[in-house]
Amino acid sequence: MASSSKPPPEERAAEIVNSLPSSPGLVTKTGSVILGTGLLATAISQELYVVNEESVIAAGFFILISFIYKAVKEPYRDWAEGHIKRVRDILNASRTEHTQVVKERIESVEQMKDVVAVTEGLFALSKETAQLESEAFVQRQKVALASEVKAVLDSWVRFEQQAKESEQADLVKTVVENVLKGLSSEKTQKDILASAVAEIEQLVKNKAI
């Protein structure tokens, strides 16, 4: 039972080889094992290195470190990749948000450009309207002044007409009074009678009567 629970020597050797750190660009894991074993055997045979308790502890510590490294490497890589992915997603979201903000700012600037054009048009229209209102006010003032002048002139014309009519009435009255006064005198009546008789005699001579 005890021998059946132990892994075969090939699997144990593979586990030891896989637990060793290596640099693929320099040597392989198998090369590292062979090189380390050869150096250790040479050092022991030449009595350059003596296996003692410290060596066993150091070898165990090295194997433990290798096992911990192998056990932690995959989770750490997953965590690092997840962290990098989160950072990348945050950066992409920030870039997208920044792009959207820039687009909105550009759209707002374009809208402001339209607002400026409309404002300029309204300002020009209001300026033209104010000018027309000013001209209309001046024309109204001119019409009011002309109406006032016409009213004054009409009053003067009426006054002159009334004065002329009064003078003519006085003149007619004076002439009529003078005529009546002249007719009432004896000399004028004789002259008129003599003139009438002379005209009748002339008509008789001419056989007009």
For each residue, the residues with C-beta under 8 A, 3 or more apart:
1: 4 5
2: 5 6
3: 6
4: 1
5: 1 2
6: 2 3
7: 11 12 15
8: 11 12
9: 12 13
10: 13 14
11: 7 8 14 15
12: 7 8 9 15 16
13: 9 10 16 17
14: 10 11 17 18
15: 7 11 12 18 19
16: 12 13 19 20 33 63
17: 13 14 20 29 30 33
18: 14 15 29 70
19: 15 16 63 66 67 70
20: 16 17 29 32 33 66
21: 32 66 69
22: 26 27 28 29 32
23: 26 27
24: 28
25:
26: 22 23
27: 22 23 31 32 35
28: 22 24 31 32
29: 17 18 20 22 32 33
30: 17 33 34
31: 27 28 34 35
32: 20 21 22 27 28 29 35 36
33: 16 17 20 29 30 36 37
34: 30 31 37 38
35: 27 31 32 38 39
36: 32 33 39 40
37: 33 34 40 41
38: 34 35 41 42
39: 35 36 42 43
40: 36 37 43 44 49
41: 37 38 44 45
42: 38 39 45 46 48
43: 39 40 46 48 49
44: 40 41 47 48 49 50 51
45: 41 42
46: 42 43
47: 44 50
48: 42 43 44
49: 40 43 44 55
50: 44 47 55
51: 44 55 56
52: 55 56
53: 56 57
54: 57 58
55: 49 50 51 52 58 59
56: 51 52 53 59 60
57: 53 54 60 61
58: 54 55 61 62
59: 55 56 62 63
60: 56 57 63 64
61: 57 58 64 65
62: 58 59 65 66
63: 16 19 59 60 66 67
64: 60 61 67 68
65: 61 62 68 69
66: 19 20 21 62 63 69 70
67: 19 63 64 70 71
68: 64 65 71 72
69: 21 65 66 72 73
70: 18 19 66 67 73
71: 67 68 74 75
72: 68 69 75 76
73: 69 70 76 77
74: 71 77 78
75: 71 72 78 79
76: 72 73 79 80
77: 73 74 80 81
78: 74 75 81 82
79: 75 76 82 83
80: 76 77 83 84
81: 77 78 84 85
82: 78 79 85 86
83: 79 80 86 87
84: 80 81 87 88
85: 81 82 88 89
86: 82 83 89 90
87: 83 84 90 91
88: 84 85 91 92
89: 85 86 92 93
90: 86 87 93 94
91: 87 88 94 95
92: 88 89 95 96
93: 89 90 96 97
94: 90 91 97 98
95: 91 92 98 99
96: 92 93 99 100
97: 93 94 100 101
98: 94 95 101 102
99: 95 96 102 103
100: 96 97 103 104
101: 97 98 104 105
102: 98 99 105 106
103: 99 100 106 107
104: 100 101 107 108
105: 101 102 108 109
106: 102 103 109 110
107: 103 104 110 111
108: 104 105 111 112
109: 105 106 112 113
110: 106 107 113 114
111: 107 108 114 115
112: 108 109 115 116
113: 109 110 116 117
114: 110 111 117 118
115: 111 112 118 119
116: 112 113 119 120
117: 113 114 120 121
118: 114 115 121 122
119: 115 116 122 123
120: 116 117 123 124
121: 117 118 124 125
122: 118 119 125 126
123: 119 120 126 127
124: 120 121 127 128
125: 121 122 128 129
126: 122 123 129 130
127: 123 124 130 131
128: 124 125 131 132
129: 125 126 132 133
130: 126 127 133 134
131: 127 128 134 135
132: 128 129 135 136
133: 129 130 136 137
134: 130 131 137 138
135: 131 132 138 139
136: 132 133 139 140
137: 133 134 140 141
138: 134 135 141 142
139: 135 136 142 143
140: 136 137 143 144
141: 137 138 144 145
142: 138 139 145 146
143: 139 140 146 147
144: 140 141 147 148
145: 141 142 148 149
146: 142 143 149 150
147: 143 144 150 151
148: 144 145 151 152
149: 145 146 152 153
150: 146 147 153 154
151: 147 148 154 155
152: 148 149 155 156
153: 149 150 156 157
154: 150 151 157 158
155: 151 152 158 159
156: 152 153 159 160
157: 153 154 160 161
158: 154 155 161 162
159: 155 156 162 163
160: 156 157 163 164
161: 157 158 164 165
162: 158 159 165 166
163: 159 160 166 167
164: 160 161 167 168
165: 161 162 168 169
166: 162 163 169 170
167: 163 164 170 171
168: 164 165 171 172
169: 165 166 172 173
170: 166 167 173 174
171: 167 168 174 175
172: 168 169 175 176
173: 169 170 176 177
174: 170 171 177 178
175: 171 172 178 179
176: 172 173 179 180
177: 173 174 180 181
178: 174 175 181 182
179: 175 176 182 183
180: 176 177 183 184
181: 177 178 184 185
182: 178 179 185 188
183: 179 180 188 189 192
184: 180 181 188
185: 181 182 188 189
186: 189 190
187: 190 191
188: 182 183 184 185 191 192
189: 183 185 186 192 193
190: 186 187 193 194
191: 187 188 194 195
192: 183 188 189 195 196
193: 189 190 196 197
194: 190 191 197 198
195: 191 192 198 199
196: 192 193 199 200
197: 193 194 200 201
198: 194 195 201 202
199: 195 196 202 203
200: 196 197 203 204 209
201: 197 198 204 205
202: 198 199 205 206
203: 199 200 206 208 209
204: 200 201 207 208 209
205: 201 202
206: 202 203
207: 204
208: 203 204
209: 200 203 204
